[in-house]
């Protein structure tokens, strides 16, 4: 898979929009980021997961997923190796990040009420 495949799949998710964060393409739903191409030059797409979901991906496919270095990775931010991803694994990973962002957006709305 390529950065363009990552982009196409991310934008196929309901309500997803492309933006830019610090000069890199990002993908948002409800105005909040769920994935980026900030590491595409290194061969990665980035997924905004949580530690529990990240652990499942790392256990299931350690050759495909790895934590982003440092504190971001400990919070669940995860690289997907673009060249090793299948269309199905890419869609599943992006859908997981998108779904988590929607859930978090809904929780934030409830707290603001």
Secondary structure by P-SEA (a helix, b strand, c coil): ccaaaaaaaaaaccbbbbbbcccbbbbbcccccccccccccccbbbbbccaaaaaaaaaaccccccccccccccccccccccccccaaaaaaaaaaaaaaaaaaaaaaaaaac
